[in-house]
Amino acid sequence: MKELVWMRRKIYFLVVKIVLVLLLGTEGETSSGQPKILPFTFPEHVMVGEKFNALCSIRSGEQPFSFRWYKNGKTLDKSTDIEIHSNPDYSMIVVDPITSFSQGNYSCNVKNNKGTDTYSAELRVKAPPSWIIKPHDQFVRIGESIKLSCEAKGLPSPSITWKKEEEMSGKFVELALKDHHQLKEWSLIIPKSTVEDQGRYRCEASNGVGKKLIASVSVLISVPARFEEKFSVETVRRGETASLKCEAIGDLPLEVTWAKDKRNLEIKELDRYERFETTVEKGLTSELMIRSTDRNDGALYTCFAKNDYGLDEKNIKLVIVEVPARPLDVRVQEVWSRSATISWSVPYSGNSPITKFIVQYWQEKENGQRLLEQTIPSSQTSVLLKSLHPGSPYAVTVVAENEVGQGMPSQTIQFVTGEEAPVSPPTDVQVKPKGSSSLLVTWKPPPKELWNGELRGYYIDYKVNSSPTSYLFKTVESSSNDSYEYILSPLMKATRYSVVVKAYNGAGTGPPSEEITVKTLEGDLPLPPPVELVSNSDSAISLKWGKSPSHNIPVTGYTLHYKKKNSGEWNYVHVVASDNNMYTIKDLESGATYQLYLTAVNQFGRGNPSDYLSITTNPKGIGIGLPFYLNLAIVVPVTASVVAFVVVLVVIVIFVKKTKARKALERDLTSLQSGKVVTYAPGSQRYIDMEKARRVSNPEPGTPAAASIASYASIPSRDLELRVDDPRQELKSFLPPQMRDRPLPHPKPSSLKKRGDSHLYDRAD
């Protein structure tokens, strides 16, 4: 069989040689005898497993020839799959079967005595892909690395493509490599797996030869209970609701529990603590609600998450922030006249850093206060208050502020700045002559804001005008009055005086007022005239007055001043002095009260005013045209005076008669003690007191003591023996018939001693 194959190959090579000779002609004969190889080629598509042979023949040259084959520059020898057949004129190599290693650059080298020749050709072998490493299913925990190995071989080398199955459609789509996906030697590597990496993957190998290779695998990722955030801080204002959230990631079922300061937190019904749980895509969200938070709710809260694959915890620091507390230990360090130093201690910050302090201060005034503020940095705990008013009371409080707001003000403290001398003189200073030896000085205090302290009084400096001597002074103590007056006396008659007024306090004397020069009078002013009401009606008031004593200086006239009570300015009327000093003010309002006073005028000026009168006009229609003696204002007082006079007269008569009766009773008692029996006249009466006599009533206000009356209930009795006892019983027989029904006045106690329980009564003369 082998011989038959060999014969066929010899025939094949012979035919090839003849063809080459025909094609080349006699070219080989013209050579120099060196060997020339007839070019040979390889098929374009040679598959692995097929059979391949190559013929290296001589186109020209002198025999004998020596042949040698090379592959990729290395000598090619016979092997199990390579055969080499040589002939004097050609050499053939047979590769059976072709493998991937058969691919390469084949060279034929021929040699004779004249020289050598070499010819090369490349054999390209194609092989379908085949697996070297197939991927397999993997089950990992989240966060662990994943390596899906996929390796194939073939000629040409196959390309690897990775695909992932879509959850919705179930189709495999080419995997878009993300930041955490890597390809290394065609293996898919995920250094840190996530939940999104779970699913089915497919590896495809293809080189265009034969069918592509496909391998599908599943990747399962278990997610243990865990928290992505391990610690957080929650801040909430005091009184508001706090919400603490824990987002646990992991495979269900998940269990979440809470603890406060590492102690299990029991959430009871109707408590301020409430818990809500919500299942989410990645796991479970647990929310702890704390309503109306208090300072004690500030703590470290821990939530624990647990499932079949693991346990994790998260800590949440709850900070309850509030406004700062009141600043402590606020005190006044030093006080001057226009400044003061205030200090304090830092209070509780409310879990939020204090950003600043606000010092509030105000001057305490009767007509309101103006609040002043000074902002101080939180690093400072003292302040110098400037531009204060001397001698004034101040109040100070301090407020701390943080990001939440301002806290309550501290306890208010008071202080008084040091005094300085007043900076303003008294105001509205006036000096008027009040006679030949006196001057009336009037003034008002300086504006209170210019006192610079509490005024202690005033100095009235005076001297004769243009006199080189120094001022004399009078001191007037300060009071609560809105105005002051002082009479300088005794002064020289008809002499000019210079007068100034100064205010002073504990720190010194203020500036003087403007100097006023006034001359004393050459005579005295008239004294106030006595004024009385004559009559009044619904629209008029009539007055009269007597002459004013004026030190033998005649009064030239009078001025009547009047106004409606609580109304505006005074009205005045000038009246010339006459023997009948009387005037009627007309066109007045009915039923209204008017105030009136009178001043007298002489050649030296106007005297002091009379006493004020307050008179009310009659209602409309009453007292019109009546004479003054029928006016109620006159009739009522006169009638009351007459009645009072009559009552006093009656009381005097009774007292006189009572005195006479007492003397007669004493005479009878004297006779009784001497053994004489006293009998009453047939016409006489005796009265016996009842056991329950009335008590002496108190006298009415304004009633004389002699008019006090005691009432008795008495019964007449005849022919009773006389017994000496209490002499308080009076006899009505002393009174005239028209007065016997009146109660008798209370007698003075008698000096006689009681004798048993008997009563002694006066008898009538």
Secondary structure as GFF3:
##gff-version 3
##sequence-region A 1 765
A	DSSP	alpha_helix	2	24	.	.	.	ID=ss1
A	DSSP	three_ten_helix	27	30	.	.	.	ID=ss2
A	DSSP	beta_strand	36	38	.	.	.	ID=ss3
A	DSSP	beta_strand	46	47	.	.	.	ID=ss4
A	DSSP	beta_strand	52	60	.	.	.	ID=ss5
A	DSSP	beta_strand	66	71	.	.	.	ID=ss6
A	DSSP	beta_strand	74	75	.	.	.	ID=ss7
A	DSSP	beta_strand	82	86	.	.	.	ID=ss8
A	DSSP	beta_strand	90	95	.	.	.	ID=ss9
A	DSSP	three_ten_helix	100	102	.	.	.	ID=ss10
A	DSSP	beta_strand	104	111	.	.	.	ID=ss11
A	DSSP	beta_strand	116	123	.	.	.	ID=ss12
A	DSSP	beta_strand	125	133	.	.	.	ID=ss13
A	DSSP	beta_strand	138	141	.	.	.	ID=ss14
A	DSSP	beta_strand	146	148	.	.	.	ID=ss15
A	DSSP	beta_strand	151	155	.	.	.	ID=ss16
A	DSSP	beta_strand	159	165	.	.	.	ID=ss17
A	DSSP	beta_strand	172	174	.	.	.	ID=ss18
A	DSSP	beta_strand	182	184	.	.	.	ID=ss19
A	DSSP	beta_strand	187	190	.	.	.	ID=ss20
A	DSSP	three_ten_helix	195	197	.	.	.	ID=ss21
A	DSSP	beta_strand	199	206	.	.	.	ID=ss22
A	DSSP	beta_strand	213	222	.	.	.	ID=ss23
A	DSSP	beta_strand	226	227	.	.	.	ID=ss24
A	DSSP	beta_strand	231	237	.	.	.	ID=ss25
A	DSSP	beta_strand	242	249	.	.	.	ID=ss26
A	DSSP	beta_strand	255	260	.	.	.	ID=ss27
A	DSSP	beta_strand	263	264	.	.	.	ID=ss28
A	DSSP	beta_strand	273	279	.	.	.	ID=ss29
A	DSSP	beta_strand	283	290	.	.	.	ID=ss30
A	DSSP	three_ten_helix	295	297	.	.	.	ID=ss31
A	DSSP	beta_strand	300	307	.	.	.	ID=ss32
A	DSSP	beta_strand	310	321	.	.	.	ID=ss33
A	DSSP	beta_strand	328	335	.	.	.	ID=ss34
A	DSSP	beta_strand	340	345	.	.	.	ID=ss35
A	DSSP	beta_strand	356	363	.	.	.	ID=ss36
A	DSSP	beta_strand	372	377	.	.	.	ID=ss37
A	DSSP	beta_strand	382	385	.	.	.	ID=ss38
A	DSSP	beta_strand	393	401	.	.	.	ID=ss39
A	DSSP	beta_strand	413	416	.	.	.	ID=ss40
A	DSSP	beta_strand	427	433	.	.	.	ID=ss41
A	DSSP	beta_strand	439	444	.	.	.	ID=ss42
A	DSSP	three_ten_helix	448	450	.	.	.	ID=ss43
A	DSSP	beta_strand	457	464	.	.	.	ID=ss44
A	DSSP	beta_strand	472	477	.	.	.	ID=ss45
A	DSSP	beta_strand	484	488	.	.	.	ID=ss46
A	DSSP	beta_strand	496	505	.	.	.	ID=ss47
A	DSSP	beta_strand	508	509	.	.	.	ID=ss48
A	DSSP	beta_strand	516	519	.	.	.	ID=ss49
A	DSSP	beta_strand	531	536	.	.	.	ID=ss50
A	DSSP	beta_strand	541	545	.	.	.	ID=ss51
A	DSSP	beta_strand	555	564	.	.	.	ID=ss52
A	DSSP	beta_strand	571	576	.	.	.	ID=ss53
A	DSSP	beta_strand	582	585	.	.	.	ID=ss54
A	DSSP	beta_strand	593	602	.	.	.	ID=ss55
A	DSSP	beta_strand	605	606	.	.	.	ID=ss56
A	DSSP	beta_strand	613	616	.	.	.	ID=ss57
A	DSSP	three_ten_helix	628	630	.	.	.	ID=ss58
A	DSSP	alpha_helix	632	673	.	.	.	ID=ss59
A	DSSP	beta_strand	686	689	.	.	.	ID=ss60
A	DSSP	three_ten_helix	705	707	.	.	.	ID=ss61
A	DSSP	beta_strand	714	717	.	.	.	ID=ss62
A	DSSP	three_ten_helix	732	734	.	.	.	ID=ss63
A	DSSP	three_ten_helix	737	739	.	.	.	ID=ss64
###
